Amino acid sequence: MTAAPGLRSQPPAQALLAAAAFALPAASLGLPSGYSWGALLLVLGGAWALATTSWRDRTAADPSWLAFGLAVLAMAVVWIVRVDVDWSVGPQPSDFDRSAKYLLALLAIFSVRRTAPPANWLQYGCWTGACLAGLTAAWQVYALGMERASGYTNAIQFGNIALLLAAWSALWWRHADTEWKRWWAAAAVAAGCYASLASGTRGGWVVVPALVLLVAWAYWHDRPRPVTGQGTRRNWRVAAVVAVVAALALGSLAPRWTAVENRLAQIHQEWTLYHAQGVSENSVGHRLAHWALAWRLGLERPWLGWREAGYALEKQRLVELGQAPPVVLQFGHAHQEWLDLWAKAGLLGISALTLFYGVPLWLYGRALRDAKTLAPGPDRSRRLTIAVCGLVLVVGFIGFGMTQVMFAHNSGNMMYLFMNLLWMGALHSPATATRA
């Protein structure tokens, strides 16, 4: 991705982007609505960029940003279409809460078009965020006695985002250029993984193999060429760090391992009960019931779906007729991203979600291809890492969405929208992306 013609980075803009690049991942799980602070800084940066650039610069077309902006706009339209306004009282601000966030993300694009977020602050933000997630999980489990760590959101969102922070931290680990940074990175990976396990979020664990493959691919294709005599010593240091962190992580997980095993064992049991006896009053059973109902409702209104209120009313009607189990009334979404949109927004929603996932995948894939053509060096290594971090975000959300509606929650919308902006922005200018 290239910077728009004529745009020049200004010191205030650089400081604002550095703060946003650190704050968004760093505070995402360790503070109430922590992800909102970095997003706010990006929106302010977008407003600053609009106020201090010429009309020609504002409208300079960049195909990459234009494609992502259209994908964001398509999802904003879907959120508007899904709303059922009660015209007896008129439109309420809450009716357009989600669509407003997507429109603000469009404003924030101007910020990262003008100034690339510094990659090293993204790196530090991911490490800090993963560590805070682990500390939050440990506090809730051991000090508060909670069965599942949930941070300041719910256990599923907390565990899934913690897993992304762990994967991002692992990717940035090889860019740690001092001993204490290598320890920091290692602690971040362990803490993020611990937070995911402490949350008991099984849907996130299903995605782990894909994330591990992406991280391993990045390491394999960006192997350093050590100076003669230094490679062995560095490998021993890395191995020592990994061994110590792994021992600490396993020690902290020992009291929780029985709970993790029980969560995994319940999957087969609950699946069998649903198919053999129709039992839906459990985690797996209610998901299967929701999926079957959402598919059925989507087939009845395939173009624009039932919208939010219509979906709720039709569920209520079917439960009263005995055609759906009462458990489906306990949740406002179908616990599956695609099926939820299919039921509530029909093919319009499915098409928008395809763009919302597909455009970033295409952009990161293209950036990865371009990075591999560069000569070995720091710029190539950082651009490859940033591109894979973006792929981890999108692949993670696609996987999480198989058993959870990530975009039904504020944390899911904010992290996907604004972390995409940061990863894409860090790619668009190698010179500024590597500068603090």
N, C-alpha and C positions, 0 to 999 in steps of 0.2 A: 504494500500500500504506500502511496506517495503523498507527501504533503501537498495541499492545494497551492496552486501557483500564487506567488506574491505574499503569502503569509509569512510573518516573521515572529519568532519566539521572543517574548518579552520577559524580563526577570520576574515581575509579579505573576505572570501566567505560569512560569516554570515552578515557582514556589507553590502556587495553588495546586498544580498538577502533582507535584511531589507529595504534598499533604494528602491529596485524594488517593494517590496510588498506595500510600501506606495505610491510611485510615480505613479504607473500605474492607480489605481482607483482615487487617489487624483487629478491628473492633467488631467484626461481623457476628461473632458468637460470644464474646466476652462481656458485652454491654447490652442493656435493653435497646432493641432496635439499632444495634451498633452499625449495621450495614448502611443505615440512612445517612450517617455523617459523611462518609466518603462520597456517597451519591449526591448529597447537597453541595459539596465542594465542586463536583463535576458540573452540576447545573449552574452554579455561580460562575464557574469558568466559562461555560457556554455563553452566559449573558455578557460577561466581560469581553469575550471574543467578538460578539455581535456589536457591542458598543464601540469597539476600538478598531474595527476594520472597515474597509470601504465596501460598498455594495457589490462591486465587481468581485472582490475577494470572497465575500459571503456566498455568492452564487456560483463560484468556480466549481465546475462539476468534477467529482472524483467517482469513477464507476463503483469502486469498492464501498465507499461510504453511502453512495446513492442506493446501492443494492441493500445494504443493511438497514438504511433508513426506511426503505419501502417495506421491508419485512417487519420492522417495528410498527410502522403505520398500519399495516394489515392487521396486526394483533390488536392495536388500539381500536380499530374499527370493530373487531370481533367482540371486544369487551363492551363496546357501546351497544352493539346489536343484542348482546346477551341480556342487557338490562331491561326489566319490565317496570317502567315508570308508573307509579300510582298517581294518575292524573287528578284524583280527588283532592290530593294535597300538593300536587305538582312535583317537579324534579327535585331531588335532594342531593346535597354534595356527595353523600356516600354512594349514590348511584353511579358516579363517574370517578370513583377513587382510583381504580386500577387503570382505566384509560388515561387519566391525568398523568400517572407515573410514566406511561409510555410516551406521551407527548413531551414530558420533561426530559426524557432520555434523548428525544430528537434534538432538543435544545443543547443538551450536553455534548452532542456530537461535534458541535462547533469548537468546543474546548479542546478535544483531542485531535481535531483536524489541525488546529493552529499550533499546538505544542505537544510533543510526544511525552507521555508519562515516563518518568525515569525508571528504567528497568530495575535498578538496584533498590529503589524504594518499594517497588512491587515485591521484590525478593524479601526484603526485611518485613514487609507487611504480612506476607504469607507465613513466614516463620513465627512472627509474633502472634498472629491469629490462631495458628495451630496450637501453640503453647498455651494461650489463654483458654482455648476450647478444652484442652486436657485438664487444666487446673480447675475450670468450671465444673467439668464432669466429676473430677475427684472430690471436689467440695460437696456437690449435690449427693453423690453416692455415699461417701464415708462420713461427712459431717452432718448432712441433713437426713441421711437414711433413705433417700429416694431409691425406688426400685430401678428406675431407668433415668439416666441423665437427660435433661431436655433443654438446658440453658435457659434462654429467655424466649424460646419459641415452643415448639412441641418436639418430642423425642425423635420423630422421623426426620423433620427438617434439620434438627441439630446434628444428628448422626450423619446425614447425607452431606451437609456442607462441611462438617469436620473431615470427612473422607476426602473431599476435594482439596481442602487446605493441606492435608497430609500428602496428597499426590503432588501438589504444586511445590510443597517444601522439598520433597524428594527430587524433583526436577531441578530446583535451584541449589541443591546440596553441592553439586559438582562445581558451582561457581563460587563457593566459599574459599576465599583466598588467604585466610588466616586460621590458626588452630581453633581459636575460640568461636569463630563463625561456623567451623565444621561441627563443633559440639552443639552450637545453637541449632543448626539445621537438623542434626540427628535427633535432638530433643523434640524438635517440632514434628518430625515424622512420627516418632513414637507417641507424642501427645495427641496428635490428630487421630492416629489409629486407635489409641485408647479411648478417646471421646466417642468414636464411632461404635466401638464394642460396648462401652458403658451405656450407650443409648439403646442398645438392643434392636437396632434398625436392620432387620434382615433383608429388606429390599435393597439397601445400600450394599450389603455384603455380596449380593449377586453380581454387582457391577465391578467388584474388586479385580477379577481377572482381566477385564478390558483395560482398566486403569494401569494395572501392573505391566501389561504388554506395552502400553504407550510409553510409560516411564522407561522400561527396558529398551525399547526401540530407540528412544532419544539417547540413552547412554551408549548404546552400541554404535549408532551412526555419528556420534560426536566424541569418539574416544580420543583422549589427549595423547600426544606423542612425548613421553617423558624424556628429559635429558638423561644421557647415559649415567647410571649410578644413582639417580634420584628416584626412578620409578619404583624400585623395590621398597625404599624407605617410605615413600608416600603410601604405597599399597598397605604396608604394615600399619601405618598410622590410621588409615581409613578403616582397616579391619578391626583395629583395637576400639575405635569409636563405635563401630557398628556392634561389636560384641558387648560392650558395656551398656549401650542403650538398649539392646535386645534383652539383656539380663534384667535391667531395671523394668522394662515394659512387661516382661513375663512375670516378674515378681509382683508388680502392681495388679496384674490381671488374675493372678492365682485365686484370690477370694471371689472373683466374678466369673470364673470359668464355668462353674456349674450352671449359673444363670444363662450364660451364652449357649451351653450345650442344650439346656431345656428349651430355649427359644428355637433352636434348630430342629430339635426332635418334634416340636409341636407342629411343624409344617406338614409332615406326612400324615400325622394323626388327624389334623383338622381337615386336610384335603380329603382323606378317606371318609370321614364323618359326613362331609357335605355331599359327596357323590353317592354314598351308600344310604344315608338317612335324611339328607336334606338339611342337616344342621348348619345354620348360618350364624349362630350367636358366638362366634369366635373370630380371631383376626383373619384367618384365611377364608373362612366360610362367608363372612360378610363381604369380603372383596369379590368372591366368585358370584355372590348374589347381586352385588352392584353391577358387575360387568355384564351379566346376562340381561339385567333390566335396562342398562344404558344402551346396549346393542339393540334391544327390541324397540326402545323409544326412538332411537336414531333412525331406524328403518321406517317408522311411521311418519317422521317429518325429516326427510334426508337433506333438504336444501338449507334451511336456516335453523333447524332444531326447535326445541321447546322453550328456549331461553330460561333464565334462572327461576322465575316464579312459576312458569308453566311446568318445568321439570319437577319442582317440589309438589305442586298440586296434583300432577298426574301420578307421582309416586304415592301420595296419600290416597288417591282414589283406588289405585291397584291394590294397595294394602287392605283397604276396607272391603274390597271384593274378594280378598283371599288369593289374589293372583301374584302377590309379591310378599316376602317375609317382612315383618315389622322392623327388623334391624336396619333396613335401608333408609328408614326415617331418621336414624341417629346421625347421619352425615349429610352434608350439603353437596358433596361431590361423589363421583363414582370410583375414587381410588385408582384411577388409571387415566393418564393425561389425554390420550387419544379418544378413548371412549367417552370421557366427560365432555370433551368438545363435540364429539359426534352427536351426543344426546342434546346438548344445549345450543350448539351453533351449526350443526349439520356439516355439509361439505364445505361451507364457507370457513368454518373453524378448522377443519382438517387441512384445508389448503393453506390457511395462514400459519398454522403450526408447522407444516412442512417447510414453508419459507423461513420461519423463525429458527428452525434447526438447520435447514439446508444451506442457507446463505453463509452463516458463519463457518460451517464445515468446509464449504467451497473456498472461502477466503483463507482459512488457516491451512488448508491443503495446498493452495497455490503458494502461500508464503513459505511453507515447508519445502516445496519443490524449488522455489527461488533460492532459499537459504542453502540448500545442498549444492548449488552451483557456485557458491562463493568460495574463495580460497580459505583454507583453514586459518582460524584466528578468532579473536574475541568477538568480533561482530557476527561472524557466522554462528558461533556457539550460542550467543545470546538470542539471536533471531530464531534459531532452531528451538531453543528452550521456550521462548515466548509462544511460538506457533503451536508447540505440543501442549503448553499450558491451556491455550484456547481450545484445542481438541479435547483435552481432559474435561473442560467445563461443559462442552456440548455433549460429548459422549456420556458423561456422568448424568446430565439432566435427562437425556433420552432414556438411559437405563433406570434412573430413579422413577421416571414417569410411568414405568411399566406397572408399578404397584402403589404409586402415590401421585396425587395431583400437586406437583410442586408449585404451579402457578395459581393455585387456590390460596396460597399464603404469601404474605407480604415479603417474607425473607426470600422465597423462591424467585419472585418477580424482580426484586431489587438486585439480588446477586447475579442472576443471569443477564439482566439488561446492562448493568453498569460494570461488571467484571468483563463482559464482552467488549465494552467500550475501552477499558483499560488495556486489555491484551491487544486489541486491534490498533489502538493508538500507539502502543509501544512498538508496534511493527512498522509504522508508516515512515519513520525517519531513524535510521541506524545511528546517526550522529548524535541526535538529542536523546534517543532512547537509552543510551548507555551513560548519560551524563547525570550526575547528582543534581 
